[in-house]
Amino acid sequence: MRFAISIPQDVTDREFDPAGFRAFMERAEAFGFDSAWTQEQVLGPASRLSPIEAMTYAAACTERIRLGCAVFVSPLHSPVHLARSLTTLDQLSRGRVEVGVGIGGRGRMLGAFGVDPDSLTARFTEGLDLMKACWTQPRISFDGRFWQLDDASMEPKPFQKPHPPIWFGGSHPAALRRAVRYGDGFFGAGSATTAQFAEQARIVREELATEGRDAGFRIAKRVYIAVGDDAARTRERGAAALERLYGRGDLTPVGVYGPPDACAEGLREVVDAGAELVLLTPLFDDAEQLERLATEVVPRLI
């Protein structure tokens, strides 16, 4: 069982605190968290920093902790540019990058990215193939439906060989099976309940058995969490934070809230559902929550 922490990304205009960000990352590393993760939201209600830039800043503040994004909605990116950016960060961090990718959904403003909603899956798989080619092939010739390269090159290659670990997001059974066929891990979304994640993990494990993959594939889950001694007030603040983040519906059931014992119990349920890595995502007061999670909650689970 391993624990990760979210990199603080929610910053209002002109309010970024460099010293506070550095202190958070240094503290997370000192506490021994396995990794620190961002999210991607290009358009949306949250006031949020972009993932690669936040990961790069975090890399400069730390020496050991691994850094990831769960997940890039990769069909909205140029795979060549994304491959180059991630390669650069992997070199700058001396091989600490984790890459999460997902298809996203038709509910996004795809027209802003010039993407046909009917081509999402095809763009996703082809883009991933092209990224891997850029990371591994000395000379790249690629004749795809969306992208073409003729005897191109991209150097340097990633610090990690053959490339950084690739995690897949998603919830549809087809996406879960695709994760097993093409990825190194599955990352359950924070917007999924523990019960939904348990079913997703079951499908992933069945597919792992079918494909004969008995080692090397990991299963993770993002958990929105808020530690507070006043259970009702903490749940209320967590619900408000989730509404600001997603701008829709009541997502209260996806989170874990309350005193340390209650939070540990909720996280234990996530682990029992199949998570080998649990990404703790505080819903407010990042620095204070980091301290309480590391000293009052995680020790109850180890």
C-alpha positions in Angstrom: 0.0 0.0 0.0 1.4 3.4 -1.0 0.1 6.9 -0.6 0.4 9.9 -2.8 -0.6 13.6 -2.4 -2.0 16.1 -4.8 0.2 19.1 -5.9 -1.6 22.4 -5.0 -3.0 23.8 -8.2 -6.0 25.9 -7.2 -4.7 29.5 -7.4 -6.7 32.6 -7.8 -5.4 35.5 -10.0 -2.1 36.9 -8.6 -2.3 34.8 -5.4 0.4 32.2 -6.1 2.7 31.8 -3.1 6.1 30.4 -4.2 7.4 29.9 -0.7 4.2 28.2 0.4 4.3 25.9 -2.7 7.9 25.0 -2.1 7.3 24.4 1.6 4.4 22.1 0.8 6.4 20.0 -1.7 9.4 19.8 0.6 7.1 18.7 3.5 5.4 16.1 1.3 8.8 14.6 0.3 10.0 14.6 3.9 6.8 12.7 5.0 7.7 10.0 2.5 4.8 10.2 0.1 5.3 7.9 -2.9 4.4 10.6 -5.5 2.6 13.9 -6.0 0.0 14.4 -8.8 -1.7 17.2 -10.7 -5.0 17.2 -12.6 -5.7 18.8 -16.0 -8.5 21.3 -16.6 -8.0 23.6 -19.5 -11.5 25.0 -19.5 -13.8 24.8 -16.5 -15.0 26.4 -13.3 -12.0 25.9 -11.1 -9.1 28.5 -11.0 -6.4 26.0 -11.7 -2.7 25.9 -12.8 -1.8 23.8 -15.8 -0.3 20.4 -14.9 3.1 20.3 -16.7 4.1 23.7 -15.4 3.0 22.8 -11.8 4.9 19.5 -12.1 8.0 21.3 -13.3 7.9 23.8 -10.5 7.4 20.9 -8.0 10.4 19.1 -9.6 12.6 22.1 -8.8 11.4 22.1 -5.2 12.2 18.4 -4.6 14.7 15.6 -5.1 13.0 12.2 -4.7 9.2 12.3 -4.9 7.7 11.2 -8.2 5.5 13.6 -10.2 2.5 12.8 -12.3 -0.7 14.0 -13.9 -3.9 12.0 -13.5 -4.8 12.5 -16.2 -4.0 14.4 -19.4 -6.9 14.3 -21.8 -4.5 13.4 -24.5 -6.8 13.5 -27.6 -6.9 17.3 -27.0 -3.1 17.5 -27.3 -0.7 17.3 -30.1 1.1 14.0 -29.2 4.4 15.3 -30.6 4.3 18.4 -28.3 3.1 16.4 -25.3 5.8 13.8 -25.8 8.4 16.6 -26.0 7.2 18.4 -22.9 7.1 15.2 -20.8 10.5 14.1 -22.1 11.9 17.5 -21.0 10.4 17.2 -17.6 11.6 13.6 -17.2 15.1 14.8 -18.0 14.9 17.8 -15.6 13.6 15.6 -12.8 16.1 12.8 -13.4 13.4 10.3 -14.2 10.6 11.1 -11.8 7.7 11.5 -14.2 4.5 9.4 -14.2 2.1 9.9 -17.2 -1.6 9.6 -16.9 -3.8 9.6 -20.0 -7.5 9.5 -20.7 -10.0 10.0 -23.5 -12.2 12.5 -21.7 -15.8 12.7 -22.7 -18.1 14.2 -25.2 -19.3 16.7 -22.6 -16.1 18.7 -23.0 -16.0 21.8 -25.4 -14.2 19.7 -28.1 -14.7 22.4 -30.7 -12.3 24.6 -28.8 -9.6 22.1 -29.6 -10.6 21.3 -33.2 -11.5 17.7 -32.2 -14.4 15.8 -33.7 -16.3 13.9 -30.9 -16.7 10.9 -33.1 -12.9 10.5 -33.4 -12.0 10.7 -29.7 -11.0 7.0 -29.2 -9.2 6.8 -32.5 -7.2 10.0 -31.7 -6.4 8.7 -28.2 -4.9 5.4 -29.4 -3.1 6.8 -32.4 -1.7 9.7 -30.3 -0.4 7.3 -27.7 1.3 5.2 -30.3 2.9 8.3 -31.7 4.1 9.4 -28.3 5.7 6.0 -27.7 7.4 6.2 -31.1 8.8 9.6 -30.3 10.1 8.3 -27.0 11.7 5.1 -28.3 12.6 5.3 -32.0 15.8 6.9 -33.3 14.1 7.8 -36.6 10.3 8.2 -36.6 8.2 7.4 -39.6 4.5 7.4 -38.8 1.6 7.2 -41.3 -1.5 7.7 -39.2 -5.0 8.9 -39.8 -4.4 12.2 -37.8 -0.6 12.6 -37.7 2.2 11.8 -40.2 6.0 11.9 -39.7 8.6 11.0 -42.3 12.0 10.1 -41.0 11.8 12.6 -38.1 13.7 12.5 -34.8 13.2 13.6 -31.3 16.1 13.9 -28.9 16.9 13.5 -26.1 14.7 10.5 -25.2 13.1 10.3 -21.7 15.4 9.7 -18.8 13.4 6.6 -17.9 13.7 3.7 -20.4 11.9 2.9 -22.6 9.6 5.8 -21.3 7.8 7.0 -18.2 5.1 4.7 -16.7 1.8 5.3 -18.4 -1.4 5.2 -16.4 -4.9 5.1 -17.9 -8.0 6.8 -16.6 -11.5 5.9 -17.6 -14.6 4.1 -16.3 -16.2 2.3 -19.3 -15.3 -1.4 -19.4 -13.7 -0.9 -22.8 -11.5 1.8 -21.4 -10.5 -0.5 -18.5 -9.5 -3.3 -20.8 -7.6 -0.9 -23.0 -5.6 0.2 -19.9 -4.5 -3.4 -19.4 -3.5 -3.9 -23.1 -1.6 -0.6 -23.5 -0.7 0.8 -20.1 1.3 0.2 -16.9 -1.5 1.0 -14.5 -5.2 2.1 -14.0 -6.1 5.3 -12.1 -9.6 5.5 -10.7 -11.1 8.9 -10.8 -11.8 11.1 -7.8 -15.3 11.5 -9.1 -16.0 7.8 -8.7 -17.4 6.4 -5.5 -15.6 3.6 -3.7 -18.2 1.1 -4.9 -17.8 2.2 -8.5 -14.0 1.9 -8.2 -14.4 -1.6 -6.7 -16.3 -2.7 -9.8 -13.7 -1.0 -12.1 -10.8 -2.8 -10.3 -12.6 -6.1 -10.6 -12.8 -5.7 -14.4 -9.2 -4.7 -14.6 -8.1 -7.7 -12.6 -10.2 -10.0 -14.8 -8.5 -8.6 -17.9 -5.1 -8.9 -16.3 -5.8 -12.6 -15.8 -7.0 -12.9 -19.4 -4.0 -11.2 -20.8 -1.6 -13.2 -18.5 -0.2 -10.0 -16.9 0.6 -11.1 -13.3 3.2 -8.4 -12.4 4.1 -4.8 -13.0 0.6 -3.4 -13.5 -0.7 -1.1 -10.7 -4.1 0.1 -9.6 -4.6 3.5 -8.0 -7.5 5.7 -6.9 -7.7 9.4 -6.3 -9.6 10.2 -3.1 -11.0 13.7 -2.3 -10.5 14.0 1.4 -11.0 16.5 4.2 -9.8 15.9 7.8 -11.7 17.8 10.5 -12.8 17.2 14.1 -16.3 18.6 13.4 -17.6 16.0 11.0 -20.7 17.9 9.8 -18.8 21.1 9.1 -15.9 19.3 7.4 -18.4 17.5 5.1 -20.1 20.8 4.3 -16.8 22.4 3.4 -15.8 19.4 1.3 -19.1 19.4 -0.6 -18.7 23.1 -1.4 -15.1 22.5 -2.7 -16.3 19.7 -5.0 -19.1 21.9 -6.4 -16.5 24.6 -7.2 -14.2 22.1 -8.8 -16.8 20.3 -11.0 -19.5 22.9 -11.3 -22.2 20.3 -11.3 -24.4 18.1 -9.1 -23.9 16.7 -5.6 -20.6 14.9 -5.6 -20.5 14.6 -1.8 -20.6 10.8 -1.9 -17.3 10.5 -3.7 -15.3 12.1 -0.8 -14.0 11.0 2.6 -14.6 13.5 5.4 -14.4 13.8 9.2 -12.0 13.1 12.1 -8.9 11.0 11.5 -10.5 7.7 12.5 -13.4 8.2 10.0 -11.0 9.2 7.2 -8.8 6.2 7.9 -11.9 4.0 7.7 -12.9 5.5 4.4 -9.4 5.0 2.9 -9.3 1.4 4.2 -12.5 0.8 2.1 -10.7 2.1 -1.0 -7.7 -0.1 -0.3 -10.0 -3.1 0.2 -11.6 -2.3 -3.1 -8.3 -2.8 -4.9 -6.2 0.3 -4.7 -2.5 -0.3 -4.3 -1.7 3.5 -4.5 -4.1 6.0 -2.9 -3.8 9.6 -4.1 -5.0 11.9 -1.3 -6.5 15.1 -2.7 -7.3 17.7 0.0 -10.4 19.7 -0.7 -9.2 22.8 1.2 -6.3 24.2 3.4 -3.7 22.1 1.5 -0.8 22.7 4.0 -2.8 22.0 7.1 -4.5 19.0 5.5 -1.1 17.6 4.4 0.1 17.7 8.0 -3.0 16.0 9.4 -3.1 13.3 6.7 0.6 12.4 7.2 0.5 12.4 11.0 -3.0 11.4 12.0 -4.6 9.4 9.1 -1.9 7.5 7.1 -0.3 6.0 10.3 -3.6 4.4 11.1 -3.4 2.5 7.8 0.2 1.3 7.8 
